[in-house]
Amino acid sequence: MSTSLTSQLQSARHQVADDADLQAWLRERGWTDGLPVVPPTPERVASFLEWAVLPPDHLVGIEPVRGRAVTAEKVAINAVLAGCSPAQFPVIVTAVTALLADEFALHGPTASTGGAGILLVVNGPARAEAGMTGTFSALGAGDPAATVIARAVRLVLANVLDVRPGGIDRSTLGHPGKLGFCVAEDEEHSPWPALAADRLGLAATPGTGSDVSAVTALAAMGPRQIMNEWTTEPEEILDTFAAEMRANMRHYSIWGGDYALIIPPQLRDHLAAAGWSRADIQRYIHERARINRSEWAEVGKGSVVMDKGDRSYAALPSADDLLVIAAGGPAGGFGAVIPPWLGTKSRAVTVPVGACVNC
């Protein structure tokens, strides 16, 4: 490790007696999420920066509303705290870069009473380098690497941008995804090109894994699990997903935005056998996932129907706004719908690993 890199660190240094004192000291200052953390010693922080070949003062991005700069050093400190390894640091830097893009509009979903979390989808060789899997319990605790990567991003929001419950974060309820919401796409077992390749307009061969590492960030509500084990017909499978999206529009928000579908192997094998591409799925869902405003009267919201009952609302502004993600364990006719935070107030952002936004 470069001694000069350690000497370049600008953050304040604190001495504590032992690990127990450290954990208590950090909790008292609101610098943790309540779980134990790894001490961010200068040597550990420098090792993360060295792995990513980033100087401490590298500008990852600027928070658009308050104009607060986020440096690589600050991201590295929180990645160490979260229990990450240096090999996971490039993914974390890229995720933070995506959040700071203007179109993500970070302040909205992090300050809203709606309680959005941040879904991260990781593509490319960076998945293997970070130790990610994306199969069993893909949205749960089945992928420890995804867990700590998401935790690091959450700690950056809290410790660098002051996004803490009761402060900037005004969530009424929130959801478990606010603790960490990250998945690696199962590219090698997918019938479709990697999500990031499609979103970035890059050529990719299905089932081989993407050559380009990237992170997609979405301001998201909690996952809504669906099940359909009684058909192999693509239309019937996708009708179940569309029904859950319509339910979200009735019960939560009528405004269309970037929805995500998580499709595990059992269901995506049926779709692939019928020759359905990601674009086919996007087009079908775009047509089926829509409601009339009059339906709000059936769920206790009749007072806002007014004279607009015949007005139709689509869950997706366009077919391309649907994120179709291959992930999950091999058995079971399950899937998940992940709704957006609030329509198009925040847009999904995909950034290649190593790219820089607003630097």
C-alpha positions in Angstrom: 0.0 0.0 0.0 1.2 3.5 -0.8 2.1 5.5 2.3 1.7 8.6 0.3 -2.0 7.7 -0.4 -2.6 7.3 3.3 -1.1 10.7 4.0 -3.4 12.3 1.4 -6.5 11.4 3.3 -8.3 14.6 4.5 -11.0 13.3 6.9 -10.7 13.9 10.6 -9.0 11.1 12.6 -10.3 9.9 16.0 -8.7 7.6 18.6 -10.9 5.1 20.6 -9.8 2.6 23.2 -11.1 -0.6 21.6 -13.7 -2.0 19.3 -16.6 -1.8 21.8 -15.9 1.9 22.4 -15.8 2.4 18.6 -19.2 0.9 18.1 -20.8 2.9 20.9 -19.0 6.1 19.8 -20.3 5.8 16.2 -23.8 4.9 17.3 -23.9 8.0 19.6 -23.1 10.2 16.6 -25.6 8.5 14.3 -22.9 7.3 11.9 -24.0 3.7 11.7 -27.3 1.9 10.9 -27.3 0.1 14.3 -25.3 -2.9 13.1 -21.7 -3.5 14.0 -19.2 -1.8 11.6 -15.6 -2.3 10.6 -13.2 0.4 11.9 -12.3 2.7 8.9 -8.6 3.0 9.6 -6.5 5.1 7.2 -4.8 1.9 5.9 -8.1 0.2 5.1 -9.5 3.4 3.4 -6.4 3.8 1.4 -6.5 0.1 0.2 -10.0 0.7 -1.2 -8.9 3.8 -3.1 -5.8 2.0 -4.3 -7.9 -0.9 -5.7 -10.1 1.5 -7.7 -7.1 3.6 -8.7 -8.8 6.7 -7.3 -7.1 9.6 -5.4 -8.9 10.6 -2.1 -10.1 13.9 -3.6 -11.6 12.3 -6.7 -15.1 13.9 -7.2 -17.6 11.1 -7.5 -20.4 13.7 -8.0 -22.3 16.6 -6.6 -25.7 16.3 -4.8 -27.9 18.4 -7.1 -30.2 20.2 -4.6 -27.7 21.2 -1.9 -24.6 21.2 -4.0 -22.7 19.0 -1.7 -19.6 17.3 -3.2 -19.0 13.6 -2.6 -15.4 12.4 -2.8 -13.9 9.0 -3.3 -12.4 9.2 0.2 -15.8 9.7 1.9 -17.3 6.8 -0.1 -14.4 4.6 0.8 -14.8 5.3 4.5 -18.4 4.2 4.4 -17.6 1.2 2.3 -15.1 0.1 5.0 -17.7 0.8 7.7 -20.2 -1.4 5.9 -17.9 -4.4 5.8 -17.1 -4.3 2.1 -14.0 -5.6 0.5 -11.8 -3.4 -1.8 -13.0 -5.5 -4.8 -16.5 -4.3 -4.2 -15.5 -0.6 -4.0 -15.8 0.1 -7.8 -19.4 -1.0 -7.8 -20.2 1.2 -4.8 -18.5 4.3 -6.4 -20.5 3.6 -9.6 -23.8 3.3 -7.6 -23.2 6.6 -5.9 -22.3 8.2 -9.2 -25.7 7.0 -10.6 -27.6 8.5 -7.6 -26.0 11.9 -8.1 -27.1 12.1 -11.8 -29.5 14.9 -12.3 -32.3 12.6 -13.7 -32.2 10.5 -10.6 -33.2 13.6 -8.6 -31.8 12.1 -5.3 -33.3 14.6 -2.9 -36.9 13.6 -3.8 -36.9 9.9 -3.0 -34.6 10.3 -0.1 -36.6 13.1 1.6 -40.1 11.9 0.7 -42.7 10.7 3.2 -43.3 7.9 0.7 -40.3 6.0 2.0 -38.5 4.9 -1.2 -35.4 2.6 -1.1 -32.8 2.5 -3.8 -32.7 -0.6 -5.9 -29.2 -1.3 -7.4 -28.8 -3.8 -10.3 -25.2 -4.8 -11.1 -24.1 -6.2 -14.5 -20.9 -7.4 -16.0 -17.6 -8.8 -14.7 -17.8 -6.5 -11.7 -20.4 -9.0 -10.3 -17.8 -11.8 -10.1 -15.1 -9.5 -8.8 -17.4 -8.3 -6.0 -18.4 -11.9 -5.2 -22.1 -11.4 -6.2 -24.4 -14.2 -7.2 -28.0 -13.1 -8.0 -29.6 -16.6 -7.6 -31.1 -18.0 -4.4 -32.9 -15.4 -2.2 -31.7 -12.7 -4.6 -33.7 -10.0 -2.9 -33.1 -11.4 0.6 -29.9 -12.4 2.4 -28.8 -14.9 -0.3 -26.1 -12.7 -1.6 -23.8 -11.3 1.2 -21.9 -9.2 -1.3 -25.0 -7.5 -2.5 -26.0 -6.9 1.1 -22.8 -5.0 2.1 -22.7 -3.1 -1.2 -26.2 -1.8 -0.6 -25.4 -1.0 3.0 -22.4 1.0 2.0 -24.5 3.2 -0.3 -27.0 3.7 2.5 -24.2 4.8 4.9 -22.9 7.2 2.2 -26.4 8.8 2.1 -26.5 9.1 5.9 -23.0 10.1 6.7 -22.1 12.2 3.7 -25.5 13.7 2.7 -27.2 13.6 6.1 -30.1 11.4 4.9 -31.3 10.1 8.2 -34.8 9.2 9.4 -36.4 12.1 11.1 -34.0 14.5 9.4 -33.9 14.7 5.7 -35.5 11.3 5.4 -39.2 12.0 6.2 -40.4 8.4 5.5 -43.7 7.6 7.2 -43.1 3.8 7.0 -40.3 3.1 4.6 -39.7 -0.6 3.7 -36.9 -3.2 4.3 -35.3 -2.2 1.0 -34.2 1.0 2.6 -31.7 -1.0 4.7 -30.2 -2.4 1.4 -31.7 -3.2 -2.0 -29.2 -4.7 -4.4 -29.2 -7.6 -6.9 -26.7 -9.0 -9.4 -28.4 -10.0 -12.7 -28.0 -13.7 -13.4 -26.7 -13.0 -16.9 -25.1 -16.4 -17.6 -28.5 -18.1 -17.3 -30.6 -15.4 -18.9 -32.2 -15.7 -22.4 -31.8 -11.9 -22.8 -28.9 -9.5 -23.0 -27.7 -8.0 -19.8 -30.0 -5.2 -18.5 -27.2 -2.6 -18.6 -26.2 -3.6 -22.2 -29.8 -3.0 -23.4 -30.1 0.3 -21.5 -26.7 1.6 -22.7 -27.4 0.4 -26.3 -24.5 -2.0 -26.3 -24.4 -5.3 -28.2 -24.4 -8.4 -26.0 -25.0 -12.1 -26.5 -27.6 -13.6 -24.2 -26.4 -16.2 -21.8 -22.7 -15.3 -22.0 -22.5 -12.4 -19.5 -21.9 -8.8 -20.4 -18.4 -7.5 -21.1 -19.4 -4.1 -19.6 -19.7 -3.7 -15.9 -22.4 -1.2 -14.9 -24.9 -0.3 -12.1 -28.5 0.7 -12.6 -30.1 2.6 -9.8 -33.9 3.0 -9.3 -35.8 4.9 -6.6 -38.1 2.0 -5.6 -40.8 0.9 -3.3 -40.8 -2.5 -1.8 -41.0 -5.7 -3.9 -44.4 -7.2 -4.5 -44.0 -11.0 -5.0 -46.2 -12.8 -7.6 -46.7 -16.5 -8.3 -48.0 -18.3 -11.4 -47.2 -22.0 -11.6 -50.2 -23.0 -13.6 -49.3 -22.1 -17.1 -46.4 -22.0 -19.6 -48.1 -19.4 -21.8 -46.1 -16.1 -21.9 -49.2 -13.9 -22.0 -50.7 -15.6 -18.9 -47.4 -15.3 -17.0 -47.1 -11.7 -17.9 -50.8 -11.0 -17.1 -50.0 -11.9 -13.5 -47.1 -9.4 -13.4 -49.4 -6.7 -15.1 -52.1 -7.4 -12.5 -49.8 -6.6 -9.7 -48.7 -3.4 -11.4 -52.3 -2.4 -11.8 -52.9 -3.2 -8.1 -50.0 -0.9 -7.2 -51.6 1.9 -9.3 -54.9 1.4 -7.5 -53.5 1.2 -4.0 -50.5 3.4 -4.1 -49.7 5.7 -7.1 -51.4 6.1 -10.4 -48.5 7.8 -12.0 -46.4 5.8 -14.4 -42.6 5.4 -14.1 -39.7 2.9 -14.2 -41.1 -0.3 -12.9 -38.8 -3.3 -12.5 -39.7 -7.0 -13.0 -37.5 -9.7 -11.3 -38.0 -12.9 -13.3 -36.4 -16.1 -11.9 -35.5 -19.1 -14.0 -38.7 -21.1 -13.9 -40.8 -18.3 -15.4 -38.2 -16.9 -17.7 -37.5 -20.4 -19.2 -41.2 -20.5 -20.3 -40.8 -17.0 -21.8 -37.6 -18.0 -23.6 -39.1 -21.3 -24.9 -41.7 -19.2 -26.6 -39.1 -16.9 -28.1 -40.1 -13.8 -26.1 -37.4 -11.2 -26.0 -37.0 -8.4 -23.4 -38.6 -6.0 -25.9 -41.6 -8.4 -26.3 -42.1 -8.4 -22.6 -41.8 -4.7 -22.3 -44.3 -4.1 -25.1 -46.9 -6.6 -23.7 -46.6 -5.2 -20.1 -46.9 -1.6 -21.5 -50.2 -2.4 -23.1 -51.6 -4.5 -20.2 -50.5 -2.5 -17.1 -52.9 0.4 -17.1 -56.1 1.5 -15.3 -58.8 4.0 -15.5 -59.0 6.7 -12.9 -62.6 5.5 -12.0 -61.0 2.4 -10.4 -59.9 4.6 -7.5 -63.5 4.7 -6.4 -63.3 1.0 -5.7 -60.4 1.4 -3.2 -61.6 4.3 -1.1 -60.3 7.1 -3.3 -63.5 8.2 -5.0 -63.1 11.8 -3.9 -60.3 12.3 -6.3 -61.9 10.7 -9.3 -64.0 13.8 -10.1 -64.9 14.1 -13.8 -61.8 12.2 -14.9 -63.1 8.7 -14.4 -62.6 7.7 -18.1 -59.0 8.9 -18.2 -56.6 6.0 -18.7 -53.2 5.8 -17.0 -50.3 3.6 -18.0 -47.9 2.1 -15.5 -45.1 2.8 -18.0 -44.7 6.1 -19.9 -43.2 3.9 -22.7 -42.3 0.2 -23.1 -38.6 1.0 -22.6 -39.3 2.2 -19.1 -39.7 -1.4 -17.9 -36.6 -2.9 -16.3 -36.7 -6.7 -17.0 -34.1 -8.3 -14.7 -33.1 -12.0 -14.7 -32.4 -13.1 -11.1 -33.5 -15.6 -8.4 -33.3 -19.2 -7.5 -34.1 -22.0 -10.0 -37.3 -23.4 -8.6 -40.8 -21.9 -8.1 -43.1 -20.0 -10.4 -42.4 -16.7 -8.5 -41.4 -13.3 -9.6 -41.5 -9.8 -8.3 -42.8 -6.4 -9.3 -40.8 -3.4 -8.0 -42.7 -0.2 -8.4 -41.1 3.2 -8.8 -41.2 5.8 -6.0 -43.4 8.4 -7.6 -43.9 8.3 -11.4 -41.2 10.1 -13.3 -40.1 12.4 -10.5 -37.0 10.2 -10.4 -35.7 8.2 -13.4 -33.7 5.0 -13.4 -30.0 5.7 -14.2 -27.4 3.2 -15.6 -23.7 4.1 -15.3 -20.8 1.9 -16.5 -18.2 1.1 -13.8 -15.4 3.7 -14.1 -17.7 6.4 -15.6 -18.1 9.9 -14.0 -21.2 12.0 -13.9 -21.1 15.8 -13.1 -17.4 15.6 -12.1 
